[in-house]
Structures are given as C-alpha cells and as structure tokens.
Amino acid sequence: MNGGTTITYSSYYYRNIDEGTQRAYDEIMSNRKLDPNGKVLLYGYSYGGVLVNHLAKRL
C-alpha cells in the first residue's frame, strides 16, 4: 500500500444503511483533517457494494 493504511468495516444487513456506514464515514472524515490530500479506496461486494455506494454519496 506504499505506506497507506487498510481498514476493514462490516455491517449487518438489518441495520439502517446510515448506521451501517457511520463508523467508516467517521474514520474517513477524521483522517481527512490529518491529510486533506489523502486518497480513499472504497470496495464492497454484494451488500457491501450497496453500503459502499451509500458511503460514497455521503462523502
């Protein structure tokens, strides 16, 4: 990752979609303050893809 950090999040399908992405959203926003030019790679499979799309819209 060339010095980057990988963080994995999971969520249960029965949670509200905002709740399911909140921890990831908070982490990204917190890191943005530390490194405004940093890059974020979002990846999700199946329901994770739904969450990633929602997270991208929130950001």
C-alpha positions in Angstrom: 0.0 0.0 0.0 3.0 2.3 -0.2 2.7 3.4 3.4 -1.1 3.5 3.4 -3.4 2.0 5.9 -6.1 -0.6 5.3 -9.2 -0.5 7.5 -12.0 -3.1 7.1 -15.6 -2.5 8.2 -18.6 -4.8 8.3 -22.2 -4.2 8.9 -25.3 -6.4 9.4 -27.9 -6.2 6.6 -30.7 -5.4 9.0 -29.1 -2.2 10.2 -30.1 1.2 8.9 -27.9 2.0 6.0 -26.6 5.2 7.6 -25.8 3.3 10.8 -24.1 0.7 8.7 -21.7 3.2 7.2 -21.3 5.6 10.1 -18.0 4.2 11.5 -16.3 4.2 8.1 -17.7 7.7 7.4 -16.3 9.0 10.8 -12.9 7.4 10.2 -12.6 8.9 6.7 -13.7 12.4 7.9 -11.2 12.2 10.8 -8.3 11.2 8.5 -9.3 14.0 6.1 -8.4 16.5 8.7 -5.0 14.9 9.2 -4.3 14.6 5.4 -6.6 16.6 3.2 -4.9 15.3 0.0 -5.1 11.6 1.1 -6.9 9.1 -1.1 -9.7 6.7 -0.2 -10.4 3.4 -1.9 -13.9 2.1 -1.3 -14.6 -1.6 -2.1 -17.6 -3.7 -1.4 -19.1 -7.0 -2.5 -22.8 -7.9 -2.6 -24.5 -5.9 0.2 -21.1 -4.4 0.9 -21.4 -2.8 -2.5 -24.7 -1.2 -1.5 -23.0 0.2 1.6 -20.0 1.5 -0.3 -22.2 3.3 -2.8 -24.2 4.8 0.0 -21.0 5.8 1.8 -19.6 7.4 -1.4 -22.8 9.5 -1.7 -22.5 10.6 1.9 -18.9 11.7 1.4 
